[in-house]
Each structure stands twice: as C-alpha cells, then as structure tokens.
Amino acid sequence: MAQQRHQRGRDELCCFICKNLMKDPVTIACGYSYCKSCISRRWDREKEQNEICSCPHCRRTFESRPVLVISTLLANLVEEEKKKTEPKAGPSDPFDAGPGEVGCSPTGRKRKTSSLQPHYEDPLKKTKLIEASKRHEMSEKQKEQKIQQKIQIREKDLKELQPEVKYINRSAEKAVRESETMCTELVKLIEKISSDVKQKIMSRQKYEVSRVKKIQDTLQNDIKDLKKKYTKLEKVSKVNKDPVRYFDDVTAAVSVARGKVLEKINKEWMKISKTVTEVDVRLLPDPQTKADFSQYAGPKNIFELDPNTASMKIQLSEDNMKATNHMTEPQSYDDHADRFMARSQVLCRKALTNRCYWEVEWSGLGVSVAVTYKDVPRTGKESAFGDNDKSWALEFSKTICHFKHNREKKAISVPESSRIGVLLDPKAGVLSFHSVSETITLLHRVETKFTQPLYAGLGVYYNGASATFCDTKVEQLSSEVSEN
C-alpha cells in the first residue's frame, strides 16, 4: 500500500507530455502542470499551425498565450522525489579495523580478541579509533549541500524570471503608449468639437446681436418721430386763443367720413386689381415653340447659385452657375442657417415672381431640378427636394425619372436629352418640365396655387454628378425676379 501511494504521488509530479518528472515545472490557468520546455514547444507548434493555445490535458483554450512562471513548490517536491529514487552508497563501518588494529566500540565492547595481541606485545603500537563526532560532521555537510542546492534552485528561478519581468515591462510600456495615443486623439477630437460649437455659437451670437440692433434702431427712430410730434403738439397747446378749436367737431366729422370713403375705395380697388391680374394671367398663352419659350428666358444672373445654401458636398463653379457633387472632398463653407446639411442641394439667390423659363444641363447619377419656397427644410430626410410640401422636383438619372412633391412620387418617361427646360408661372400656378433637344417635349405639368415666392434649386446626389444653368442667349421679355 505504501508503495502504491508513493507511485501515485510520483505520477502527479510527472509531466503529462513527456511522462517524466517535471523539469522547471509550471502551472497554467486551468490548474495542470507541465515542464516549461514541453508546454512551450507544444504552444509553438500550435502557433505555427494558426491554432489557439490549449491545455493538453483538459483541452481548455486561451485567447492569448499565458505567461509561464516556474512553481517553486513543485520544483522542490520534484527535487525531493529525485533524491528518494537515487541509489544510496552503503555507509562505511566506523568500527571496522584493519589487520593488526583494534576497532573500539563506543560501548567499550571488544570486536575481536585476536586483534588485541599486537597491543599486548607492543604497548606503544598505534590503535585506530573512529570518533563518534565524525557522524556529526557528515550530517552538517549534508545540510550544507541541501542549502546550497536550494540556493542554486532559487538563483535559477530568479534568472528565469528576468525575461518575464522584461516582457511585463515591455507590455506595460506599450499599453502606456497606446493609452497616451488614444487620449491624445480624444483630446484633439474634443478640441475640434469644442471649436466647431464655439464657431456656431459665435455665428449665432453675431446674427442675434445684428437682429436686436436693427430692432433698437427702429425703436429709436420711432421715439425720435414721436418726440417731434409731441413737441409740435406742445407748441400748439400753448396757444391760448386758437380759432380752429371752434371747428373741432366739424373737422372730426369730416375726418371720420374721409376714412370710411377711403377704406371702401381701397377694398374696391383691390378687387379690381385682382380681377385684372387674373385676366392678364389667363390671357398669357402657353408657349409651343422654342421662340415662344425663349421670350420668357431670364438674364443669366437670375440663376446665380447661393453659396450660403450649398451643401458641404457641393462644389460651385467660379460664376456660381454649376453645381458638382464632390462627396470625397467636402468644401469649407462658413456656417449658415440656410445651408442644406442632410442633402447635396443648393438654391439660387433670387426669387422668381412672374412667368420665367430656364434650362439645365445635367450629367451623372441622381440629379434633381426643382422649385422651392425659401423656408424649405434644411435638415432631415424631409429636406430632399420633393419630399415635403414646400418643393416640386424632377429627379432623374440615365434609366429612371420621377416627379416628386410632398413625398408623393410619379414615374414619367426618361428624357432623351441631357438638357431640361423649366417653365414657371407663379401667378397662374403653373409649373412644367420639358426635354430640350431640337424640339421641346413636355415631360410633366403641375397646376397648383403658390403661396410664397419661389426659388430655383439643383440637387446632385451622387459623387461626380453635376448640373449647370444654361445661357439661353435670348433677351428676357416678360419675366421678373426679386432679391431675397
């Protein structure tokens, strides 16, 4: 039984890989122990085969290769086991004596009677005596050897731990560098966001201060006018004898009658003016030929694009007549409340108030030609031309074409030409889109009631798409525009 227990204890000190007593034993995270060289070679092979490090005994895997540290306790147990199994030299008998010598027992018992004869014959003959203190000297030497072995083991452990210390230091330094880099990038990002927010606040501050100053100037002018009137009235009130006061009642009655008459005249005049305007609008015939359309073409500067409304993804030409999508190279426009933020769109500077005709040359994918109110949304999905009730748009590419208004979409024939003509009559509530080539072909016509001034707009939604207002080279005969 004792031998079986000893064998079982020895098996527990053997390496699962090489089946021998462990050399430089290490214990990994799952609790099993191996020779440091055996487990290292196995993990090296797994790394070469692009496999994850694992325990050969329980098959547990480790995402990162564990750091191996020699177990001092196991190392000592292995050393003790080695000593138990090493063959021992038989101790010499301190009481053995050579021929002609006497071995004396510590108890004083004589070993051999015949060995005393030389002593009797020659009393001065030297006798071999083994002192009992020799055992003590041997025991001390063994203890010194054990201590020396332990010192050597500790020194070896210390030497093997040095690379681990260096590895830990390198890992810590790397972690510090990476954390410093991340912190630096975060600081830069926060500073950029802070700068952007500061610029927006300052821009808004400037706008609000300017608005308040205008109100202050208006109020100051009103105060000045009221003070002047007050001064005049004060001078009149100081006149003691004012003959006009006897006719105050008559003047008041005449003033009331005059006001009523003027009010009635104004009402009638508005009705007459509205009727005349409606008659004028109805009398304007729909153009049929290029010559008919060209008489409503406006001058080139009417369709100058407004950079304050242009999306950051749109690059404008030098004359602000062409819009190109540069999605990969955002533009550096100043912050402005009128700028389109969600869609690649831009509006013209001037509003169109009377019948007007213009043409747009397009290329690429995802181009939109539109008319909108000034307060069309600038952010969100509903800011796309035609996805709200404040814009009417013809959106097209090489294979599809749609008319859009208030999120409703209607498919129409794809234009054969890359030039689109737009005829707008705000007073009559008519908007029509045409394909322009040798002839002018109607694509879609809208009849509605416009309640605000309208602005021409362009949308270029994909990288490389472009749209250009064309110079029709015909003098405007009947169109009018007004500034923002």
VOPA-548160 format. One line per field, with one value per residue (C-alpha): residue number from 1; residue in three letters; x, y, z. Coordinates in steps of 0.02 Angstrom, whole numbers, always signed. Layout:
# VOPA-548160
k	[NUM:...]
r	[ALA:...]
X	[X:...]
Y	[Y:...]
Z	[Z:...]
//
This chain:
# VOPA-548160
k	[1:2:3:4:5:6:7:8:9:10:11:12:13:14:15:16:17:18:19:20:21:22:23:24:25:26:27:28:29:30:31:32:33:34:35:36:37:38:39:40:41:42:43:44:45:46:47:48:49:50:51:52:53:54:55:56:57:58:59:60:61:62:63:64:65:66:67:68:69:70:71:72:73:74:75:76:77:78:79:80:81:82:83:84:85:86:87:88:89:90:91:92:93:94:95:96:97:98:99:100:101:102:103:104:105:106:107:108:109:110:111:112:113:114:115:116:117:118:119:120:121:122:123:124:125:126:127:128:129:130:131:132:133:134:135:136:137:138:139:140:141:142:143:144:145:146:147:148:149:150:151:152:153:154:155:156:157:158:159:160:161:162:163:164:165:166:167:168:169:170:171:172:173:174:175:176:177:178:179:180:181:182:183:184:185:186:187:188:189:190:191:192:193:194:195:196:197:198:199:200:201:202:203:204:205:206:207:208:209:210:211:212:213:214:215:216:217:218:219:220:221:222:223:224:225:226:227:228:229:230:231:232:233:234:235:236:237:238:239:240:241:242:243:244:245:246:247:248:249:250:251:252:253:254:255:256:257:258:259:260:261:262:263:264:265:266:267:268:269:270:271:272:273:274:275:276:277:278:279:280:281:282:283:284:285:286:287:288:289:290:291:292:293:294:295:296:297:298:299:300:301:302:303:304:305:306:307:308:309:310:311:312:313:314:315:316:317:318:319:320:321:322:323:324:325:326:327:328:329:330:331:332:333:334:335:336:337:338:339:340:341:342:343:344:345:346:347:348:349:350:351:352:353:354:355:356:357:358:359:360:361:362:363:364:365:366:367:368:369:370:371:372:373:374:375:376:377:378:379:380:381:382:383:384:385:386:387:388:389:390:391:392:393:394:395:396:397:398:399:400:401:402:403:404:405:406:407:408:409:410:411:412:413:414:415:416:417:418:419:420:421:422:423:424:425:426:427:428:429:430:431:432:433:434:435:436:437:438:439:440:441:442:443:444:445:446:447:448:449:450:451:452:453:454:455:456:457:458:459:460:461:462:463:464:465:466:467:468:469:470:471:472:473:474:475:476:477:478:479:480:481:482:483:484]
r	[MET:ALA:GLN:GLN:ARG:HIS:GLN:ARG:GLY:ARG:ASP:GLU:LEU:CYS:CYS:PHE:ILE:CYS:LYS:ASN:LEU:MET:LYS:ASP:PRO:VAL:THR:ILE:ALA:CYS:GLY:TYR:SER:TYR:CYS:LYS:SER:CYS:ILE:SER:ARG:ARG:TRP:ASP:ARG:GLU:LYS:GLU:GLN:ASN:GLU:ILE:CYS:SER:CYS:PRO:HIS:CYS:ARG:ARG:THR:PHE:GLU:SER:ARG:PRO:VAL:LEU:VAL:ILE:SER:THR:LEU:LEU:ALA:ASN:LEU:VAL:GLU:GLU:GLU:LYS:LYS:LYS:THR:GLU:PRO:LYS:ALA:GLY:PRO:SER:ASP:PRO:PHE:ASP:ALA:GLY:PRO:GLY:GLU:VAL:GLY:CYS:SER:PRO:THR:GLY:ARG:LYS:ARG:LYS:THR:SER:SER:LEU:GLN:PRO:HIS:TYR:GLU:ASP:PRO:LEU:LYS:LYS:THR:LYS:LEU:ILE:GLU:ALA:SER:LYS:ARG:HIS:GLU:MET:SER:GLU:LYS:GLN:LYS:GLU:GLN:LYS:ILE:GLN:GLN:LYS:ILE:GLN:ILE:ARG:GLU:LYS:ASP:LEU:LYS:GLU:LEU:GLN:PRO:GLU:VAL:LYS:TYR:ILE:ASN:ARG:SER:ALA:GLU:LYS:ALA:VAL:ARG:GLU:SER:GLU:THR:MET:CYS:THR:GLU:LEU:VAL:LYS:LEU:ILE:GLU:LYS:ILE:SER:SER:ASP:VAL:LYS:GLN:LYS:ILE:MET:SER:ARG:GLN:LYS:TYR:GLU:VAL:SER:ARG:VAL:LYS:LYS:ILE:GLN:ASP:THR:LEU:GLN:ASN:ASP:ILE:LYS:ASP:LEU:LYS:LYS:LYS:TYR:THR:LYS:LEU:GLU:LYS:VAL:SER:LYS:VAL:ASN:LYS:ASP:PRO:VAL:ARG:TYR:PHE:ASP:ASP:VAL:THR:ALA:ALA:VAL:SER:VAL:ALA:ARG:GLY:LYS:VAL:LEU:GLU:LYS:ILE:ASN:LYS:GLU:TRP:MET:LYS:ILE:SER:LYS:THR:VAL:THR:GLU:VAL:ASP:VAL:ARG:LEU:LEU:PRO:ASP:PRO:GLN:THR:LYS:ALA:ASP:PHE:SER:GLN:TYR:ALA:GLY:PRO:LYS:ASN:ILE:PHE:GLU:LEU:ASP:PRO:ASN:THR:ALA:SER:MET:LYS:ILE:GLN:LEU:SER:GLU:ASP:ASN:MET:LYS:ALA:THR:ASN:HIS:MET:THR:GLU:PRO:GLN:SER:TYR:ASP:ASP:HIS:ALA:ASP:ARG:PHE:MET:ALA:ARG:SER:GLN:VAL:LEU:CYS:ARG:LYS:ALA:LEU:THR:ASN:ARG:CYS:TYR:TRP:GLU:VAL:GLU:TRP:SER:GLY:LEU:GLY:VAL:SER:VAL:ALA:VAL:THR:TYR:LYS:ASP:VAL:PRO:ARG:THR:GLY:LYS:GLU:SER:ALA:PHE:GLY:ASP:ASN:ASP:LYS:SER:TRP:ALA:LEU:GLU:PHE:SER:LYS:THR:ILE:CYS:HIS:PHE:LYS:HIS:ASN:ARG:GLU:LYS:LYS:ALA:ILE:SER:VAL:PRO:GLU:SER:SER:ARG:ILE:GLY:VAL:LEU:LEU:ASP:PRO:LYS:ALA:GLY:VAL:LEU:SER:PHE:HIS:SER:VAL:SER:GLU:THR:ILE:THR:LEU:LEU:HIS:ARG:VAL:GLU:THR:LYS:PHE:THR:GLN:PRO:LEU:TYR:ALA:GLY:LEU:GLY:VAL:TYR:TYR:ASN:GLY:ALA:SER:ALA:THR:PHE:CYS:ASP:THR:LYS:VAL:GLU:GLN:LEU:SER:SER:GLU:VAL:SER:GLU:ASN]
X	[+0:+139:+225:+63:+39:+219:+196:+35:+123:+265:+142:+70:+243:+265:+236:+80:+177:+347:+290:+449:+473:+439:+588:+560:+376:+248:+61:-58:-228:-330:-226:-124:+67:+198:+383:+412:+504:+370:+220:+319:+363:+181:+116:+249:+183:+3:+55:+139:-23:-126:-212:-260:-153:-235:-206:-154:-243:-414:-413:-455:-407:-330:-359:-185:-32:-14:+145:+241:+311:+405:+316:+445:+341:+327:+512:+558:+441:+519:+695:+646:+568:+729:+831:+716:+738:+929:+1032:+1120:+1302:+1318:+1393:+1566:+1576:+1671:+1710:+1798:+1985:+2124:+2244:+2341:+2217:+2080:+1908:+1836:+1651:+1579:+1509:+1686:+1646:+1792:+1759:+1898:+2001:+2143:+2160:+2222:+2378:+2486:+2436:+2496:+2659:+2694:+2600:+2656:+2577:+2452:+2265:+2135:+1991:+1839:+1772:+1583:+1594:+1626:+1439:+1401:+1522:+1439:+1266:+1324:+1397:+1234:+1137:+1259:+1238:+1048:+1054:+1174:+1056:+910:+1012:+1053:+869:+818:+953:+894:+713:+768:+865:+715:+601:+706:+637:+461:+497:+562:+409:+293:+387:+377:+191:+160:+259:+163:-2:+51:+100:-64:-166:-71:-106:-291:-301:-212:-335:-483:-416:-396:-572:-645:-548:-613:-793:-771:-702:-847:-975:-890:-893:-1078:-1118:-1018:-1103:-1274:-1224:-1173:-1337:-1444:-1347:-1370:-1557:-1577:-1479:-1595:-1745:-1659:-1627:-1809:-1869:-1751:-1814:-1994:-1951:-1875:-2028:-2144:-2042:-2053:-2241:-2252:-2152:-2266:-2422:-2348:-2317:-2495:-2566:-2475:-2575:-2712:-2827:-2845:-2990:-2978:-3045:-3218:-3218:-3154:-3320:-3335:-3155:-3181:-3340:-3255:-3105:-3218:-3312:-3150:-3082:-3238:-3236:-3051:-3075:-3215:-3116:-2965:-3071:-3148:-2980:-2905:-3048:-3024:-2834:-2853:-2978:-2864:-2714:-2812:-2871:-2691:-2631:-2765:-2728:-2545:-2540:-2441:-2279:-2267:-2103:-1926:-1957:-2111:-2011:-1861:-1962:-1980:-1796:-1719:-1545:-1402:-1379:-1556:-1498:-1338:-1323:-1312:-1156:-1241:-1367:-1244:-1213:-1035:-1028:-1062:-926:-986:-906:-824:-978:-1093:-1191:-1136:-1152:-1045:-1050:-879:-927:-745:-684:-803:-799:-752:-903:-942:-1082:-1250:-1430:-1486:-1361:-1426:-1350:-1428:-1442:-1324:-1433:-1418:-1539:-1524:-1503:-1657:-1842:-1950:-2113:-2177:-2177:-1999:-1909:-1736:-1636:-1520:-1384:-1355:-1237:-1205:-1325:-1457:-1489:-1639:-1709:-1831:-1925:-1949:-2008:-1874:-1916:-1892:-1817:-1626:-1603:-1677:-1748:-1888:-1761:-1742:-1824:-1999:-2007:-2102:-2247:-2129:-2042:-2080:-1942:-1899:-1773:-1687:-1537:-1498:-1628:-1765:-1861:-1988:-2087:-2094:-2197:-2244:-2167:-2275:-2182:-2243:-2142:-2127:-2035:-1846:-1791:-1695:-1592:-1469:-1549:-1707:-1815:-1925:-2071:-2141:-2292:-2315:-2472:-2560:-2499:-2419:-2254:-2197:-2040:-1980:-1847:-1747:-1662:-1704:-1881:-1957:-2057:-2169:-2122:-2239:-2355:-2418:-2563:-2575:-2582:-2415:-2423:-2241:-2102:-2016:-1829:-1744:-1641:-1522:-1487:-1333:-1344:-1201:-1015:-971:-1149:-1167:-1299:-1273:-1391:-1380:-1371:-1517:-1441:-1612:-1661:-1794:-1960:-2085:-2004:-1967:-1866:-1840:-1695:-1706]
Y	[+0:+121:+81:+117:+284:+328:+282:+386:+537:+515:+510:+676:+752:+686:+792:+743:+772:+687:+567:+605:+701:+883:+991:+1176:+1140:+1274:+1279:+1358:+1441:+1280:+1205:+1073:+1073:+1032:+1050:+1228:+1170:+1040:+1158:+1296:+1181:+1124:+1303:+1349:+1210:+1268:+1445:+1384:+1295:+1452:+1365:+1437:+1390:+1249:+1133:+958:+877:+965:+1048:+1218:+1357:+1528:+1680:+1746:+1642:+1628:+1688:+1539:+1556:+1414:+1345:+1343:+1224:+1095:+1114:+1073:+922:+858:+877:+781:+643:+629:+607:+468:+369:+392:+240:+268:+217:+99:+188:+127:+40:+156:+9:-96:-110:-168:-307:-276:-138:-134:-67:+4:+13:+167:+44:-22:-196:-282:-336:-467:-546:-588:-407:-360:-467:-334:-214:-329:-360:-178:-60:+90:+25:+145:+95:+152:+239:+308:+453:+470:+654:+600:+566:+742:+812:+712:+772:+954:+931:+857:+1004:+1124:+1031:+1040:+1226:+1252:+1156:+1263:+1421:+1359:+1321:+1494:+1576:+1477:+1529:+1709:+1701:+1628:+1762:+1903:+1881:+1881:+2046:+2119:+2056:+2130:+2296:+2300:+2259:+2395:+2522:+2475:+2492:+2663:+2721:+2660:+2740:+2904:+2897:+2864:+3003:+3123:+3080:+3102:+3270:+3326:+3268:+3357:+3515:+3507:+3482:+3623:+3737:+3695:+3726:+3889:+3948:+3906:+3996:+4149:+4148:+4136:+4271:+4386:+4356:+4386:+4543:+4613:+4574:+4657:+4810:+4831:+4825:+4951:+5068:+5056:+5092:+5240:+5312:+5289:+5376:+5522:+5540:+5532:+5663:+5778:+5756:+5784:+5945:+6009:+5966:+6051:+6211:+6208:+6180:+6336:+6449:+6521:+6579:+6454:+6494:+6321:+6242:+6307:+6192:+6036:+5946:+5982:+5926:+5766:+5725:+5758:+5650:+5503:+5517:+5530:+5372:+5272:+5329:+5287:+5116:+5074:+5138:+5032:+4874:+4900:+4942:+4779:+4681:+4769:+4743:+4558:+4535:+4625:+4518:+4357:+4412:+4454:+4284:+4191:+4291:+4232:+4086:+3927:+3929:+3800:+3831:+3871:+4051:+4054:+3984:+4096:+4256:+4210:+4167:+4271:+4350:+4239:+4321:+4273:+4094:+4127:+3994:+4050:+3978:+4005:+3869:+3746:+3578:+3542:+3404:+3526:+3621:+3777:+3847:+4019:+4102:+4004:+3931:+3748:+3627:+3468:+3332:+3307:+3184:+3131:+3311:+3412:+3600:+3726:+3842:+3955:+3906:+3975:+3942:+3924:+3784:+3611:+3489:+3320:+3326:+3383:+3529:+3716:+3860:+4017:+4189:+4270:+4233:+4212:+4311:+4312:+4193:+4133:+3997:+3919:+3767:+3649:+3536:+3379:+3229:+3082:+2991:+3063:+3241:+3346:+3508:+3594:+3749:+3780:+3903:+3995:+3900:+3726:+3610:+3606:+3451:+3276:+3157:+3277:+3407:+3316:+3410:+3338:+3252:+3398:+3515:+3662:+3596:+3523:+3423:+3321:+3187:+3081:+2980:+2884:+2748:+2820:+2982:+3039:+3194:+3219:+3330:+3309:+3132:+3075:+3006:+2989:+2894:+2982:+2948:+2961:+3118:+3081:+3239:+3290:+3464:+3501:+3656:+3728:+3849:+3932:+4047:+4082:+4189:+4063:+3919:+3827:+3730:+3621:+3520:+3488:+3386:+3505:+3448:+3505:+3519:+3546:+3398:+3411:+3287:+3341:+3487:+3544:+3662:+3722:+3880:+3951:+4049:+4108:+4170:+4026:+3988:+3878:+3736:+3596:+3427:+3321:+3167:+3052:+3080:+3161:+3212:+3392:+3516:+3684:+3829:+3862:+4032:+4035:+4190:+4269:+4435:+4421:+4495:+4457:+4380:+4471:+4425:+4496:+4487:+4376]
Z	[+0:+45:-119:-217:-129:-168:-351:-361:-285:-409:-556:-500:-516:-694:-849:-950:-1111:-1085:-944:-842:-681:-721:-762:-718:-676:-723:-682:-810:-778:-785:-642:-735:-727:-860:-897:-954:-1110:-1155:-1147:-1234:-1381:-1395:-1399:-1528:-1642:-1616:-1662:-1822:-1869:-1830:-1684:-1515:-1363:-1264:-1115:-1175:-1027:-1013:-1189:-1118:-1240:-1205:-1317:-1277:-1237:-1047:-963:-890:-714:-629:-474:-334:-228:-367:-408:-227:-224:-386:-314:-158:-265:-366:-207:-146:-306:-323:-264:-97:-61:+90:+240:+293:+461:+576:+685:+553:+585:+476:+515:+673:+725:+855:+823:+981:+1006:+1092:+1219:+1255:+1187:+1101:+922:+904:+1044:+925:+873:+1047:+1035:+950:+1085:+1218:+1127:+1093:+1210:+1106:+946:+874:+882:+750:+842:+749:+845:+863:+812:+630:+608:+663:+534:+394:+447:+442:+267:+203:+273:+189:+25:+37:+75:-71:-186:-130:-162:-337:-370:-309:-416:-567:-534:-515:-679:-772:-703:-777:-956:-883:-796:-959:-1052:-920:-928:-1118:-1115:-986:-1087:-1244:-1153:-1087:-1263:-1337:-1199:-1221:-1409:-1379:-1251:-1370:-1510:-1392:-1335:-1516:-1558:-1407:-1451:-1630:-1572:-1447:-1583:-1701:-1565:-1519:-1700:-1717:-1554:-1609:-1780:-1697:-1573:-1715:-1805:-1649:-1600:-1776:-1770:-1599:-1656:-1804:-1687:-1572:-1719:-1773:-1597:-1580:-1745:-1686:-1522:-1617:-1727:-1577:-1486:-1636:-1643:-1456:-1472:-1610:-1510:-1358:-1456:-1522:-1347:-1282:-1398:-1287:-1423:-1561:-1677:-1753:-1593:-1636:-1789:-1700:-1713:-1898:-1930:-1834:-1930:-2097:-2044:-2000:-2164:-2262:-2178:-2222:-2402:-2422:-2344:-2463:-2613:-2563:-2547:-2718:-2794:-2727:-2805:-2970:-2967:-2926:-3066:-3190:-3136:-3156:-3327:-3376:-3318:-3413:-3569:-3572:-3696:-3663:-3767:-3904:-3996:-3942:-3989:-3877:-3730:-3759:-3738:-3552:-3526:-3388:-3388:-3331:-3160:-3110:-3086:-2990:-2854:-2672:-2583:-2414:-2460:-2541:-2456:-2397:-2529:-2673:-2765:-2858:-3015:-3011:-3086:-2967:-3114:-3097:-2950:-2941:-2807:-2727:-2590:-2562:-2542:-2430:-2457:-2320:-2322:-2174:-2056:-2111:-2060:-2243:-2285:-2333:-2207:-2250:-2441:-2581:-2637:-2672:-2709:-2817:-2739:-2817:-2808:-2964:-2959:-3139:-3285:-3317:-3417:-3390:-3446:-3350:-3424:-3316:-3307:-3189:-3072:-2957:-3021:-2969:-3045:-2927:-2873:-2686:-2556:-2457:-2296:-2369:-2234:-2223:-2115:-2101:-2231:-2274:-2334:-2503:-2647:-2672:-2501:-2422:-2463:-2498:-2655:-2827:-2912:-3065:-3012:-3144:-3199:-3359:-3329:-3215:-3197:-3066:-3022:-2832:-2716:-2533:-2527:-2674:-2825:-3004:-3136:-3304:-3466:-3458:-3553:-3712:-3694:-3558:-3555:-3454:-3479:-3340:-3365:-3209:-3197:-3009:-3028:-3138:-3027:-3173:-3171:-3316:-3355:-3533:-3625:-3737:-3898:-4074:-4009:-3837:-3768:-3615:-3476:-3336:-3295:-3123:-3087:-2908:-2801:-2746:-2583:-2568:-2683:-2774:-2796:-2925:-2849:-2901:-2819:-2862:-2750:-2807:-2822:-2990:-3034:-3097:-3155:-3245:-3280:-3468:-3550:-3672:-3756:-3781:-3704:-3569:-3624:-3490:-3333:-3171:-3017:-2844:-2719:-2563]
//
